[in-house]
Amino acid sequence: MAEIPITKESSKSWLWVLLALLAVALIAWWILADNEDETAVYVADDTVAAGTVAPTGMLTVGETVDLDGVEVSSLAGDMAFYIEMNGERVPVFFDQVPTPGDATEGEYDINPGSIVNIDGEVRSATDTLPANADPSILGDSQNYIFANSIEMVR
């Protein structure tokens, strides 16, 4: 009887499965990858309650303001600072109880360049200022913002 050599051909289907899994992994990585070229840009949000326009001359006495992410341009005293709104310097007064023995002098440690959120109301320059507030801080401003709440962002 003659011997017929039989060679077993190997199945390469495992290779195709491996390549398909590799392709799926590469597509998932590409879709879910965090693009390092994208950078977040910080934008100060100078909005006044209910989206009304807020140039200083248009601030209405009694109007409620909700300003998020505004920068303190300069300090005006222990309970006052200035912010910039539409190119104009706006005084912001707040009331706080001094904390004895604390360098911050009270609840807030506000410095030029600080970013704050302010909730308050617009008051007339003729209204009563917080106790111990210097009226000369108002300067030529007819109105000022009295902050009921200040949140330090940074």
C-alpha positions in Angstrom: 0.0 0.0 0.0 1.3 3.4 -0.8 1.6 6.0 1.8 0.1 9.4 1.0 1.6 12.2 2.9 -1.1 14.4 4.4 -0.2 17.8 5.6 -2.5 19.7 7.9 -3.1 23.3 6.8 -3.2 25.7 9.7 -6.2 27.9 10.0 -5.4 31.6 10.0 -8.8 32.7 11.3 -7.2 33.6 14.7 -5.1 36.2 12.9 -8.2 37.9 11.4 -9.9 38.0 14.8 -6.7 39.6 16.3 -6.5 42.2 13.6 -10.2 43.1 14.0 -9.8 43.5 17.7 -6.8 45.7 17.2 -8.7 47.9 14.7 -11.6 48.3 17.1 -9.2 49.2 19.9 -7.5 51.8 17.7 -10.8 53.4 16.7 -12.0 53.5 20.3 -8.7 55.1 21.4 -9.0 57.7 18.6 -12.6 58.6 19.5 -12.0 58.7 23.3 -8.6 60.3 23.2 -8.2 63.6 25.1 -6.9 66.2 22.6 -4.1 68.0 24.3 -4.2 70.8 21.7 -7.5 72.0 23.0 -7.1 74.5 25.8 -9.9 75.9 28.0 -10.2 79.7 28.0 -11.4 81.5 31.1 -13.9 84.2 30.2 -15.3 86.5 32.9 -19.1 86.5 32.8 -20.3 90.1 33.4 -24.0 89.4 33.5 -26.5 91.3 35.5 -29.8 89.7 36.7 -32.1 88.4 34.0 -29.5 89.2 31.3 -30.0 93.0 31.3 -27.3 95.2 29.9 -25.0 96.5 32.6 -23.0 99.6 31.7 -22.4 101.5 34.9 -24.5 104.5 33.8 -27.4 102.0 33.2 -27.3 100.3 36.5 -30.7 101.0 38.0 -31.0 101.7 41.8 -32.8 98.7 43.4 -31.7 96.3 40.6 -30.5 92.9 41.7 -27.1 91.9 40.3 -25.6 88.5 40.0 -22.0 88.8 38.7 -19.9 85.7 38.1 -16.2 85.5 37.6 -15.4 89.2 37.8 -11.9 90.4 38.6 -11.2 92.8 41.4 -9.3 95.7 39.8 -8.2 97.5 43.0 -9.0 97.7 46.7 -10.8 100.8 48.1 -10.7 100.0 51.8 -11.5 97.2 54.3 -15.1 96.8 53.0 -14.9 98.1 49.4 -13.2 97.3 46.1 -13.5 98.2 42.5 -14.4 96.1 39.5 -14.4 96.9 35.8 -17.7 96.8 33.9 -17.8 97.8 30.3 -14.6 99.9 30.7 -15.8 101.8 33.8 -14.7 101.4 37.4 -17.6 100.4 39.6 -17.3 100.5 43.4 -18.5 97.5 45.3 -19.2 97.8 49.1 -19.9 94.9 51.4 -20.5 94.6 55.1 -18.4 92.3 57.3 -17.6 91.9 61.0 -13.8 92.3 61.5 -12.2 89.1 62.9 -9.7 90.1 65.8 -6.2 88.7 65.3 -6.9 87.6 61.7 -4.8 89.1 58.9 -7.8 89.0 56.6 -9.7 91.5 58.9 -12.9 89.6 58.3 -14.7 87.0 56.3 -13.2 87.9 52.9 -9.6 88.1 51.9 -10.0 90.1 48.7 -6.9 91.3 46.8 -6.4 93.0 43.4 -6.6 90.3 40.7 -9.0 88.1 42.8 -11.8 86.5 40.9 -15.2 86.7 42.7 -18.9 86.0 42.3 -21.0 88.9 43.6 -24.7 88.8 44.5 -26.2 92.1 45.6 -28.1 95.1 44.6 -27.5 98.5 43.0 -27.7 101.4 45.4 -27.6 105.2 45.0 -24.5 107.1 46.1 -26.9 109.0 48.4 -27.9 105.8 50.2 -26.4 105.0 53.6 -23.1 103.2 53.2 -22.0 100.3 55.5 -20.7 101.4 58.9 -17.0 102.6 58.7 -17.2 102.9 54.9 -15.4 105.9 53.4 -17.8 107.9 51.2 -14.9 109.3 49.2 -14.5 105.8 47.6 -17.6 106.5 45.5 -15.7 109.3 43.6 -17.8 110.4 40.6 -20.0 107.2 40.7 -23.7 107.9 41.1 -24.4 104.3 41.9 -22.6 101.4 43.6 -23.1 97.7 44.1 -23.8 96.6 47.6 -22.7 92.9 47.8 -25.0 90.7 50.0 -22.8 87.7 49.1 -19.3 87.4 47.8 -17.8 84.0 46.8 -14.1 83.8 46.2 -13.4 81.9 43.0 -9.6 82.4 43.1 
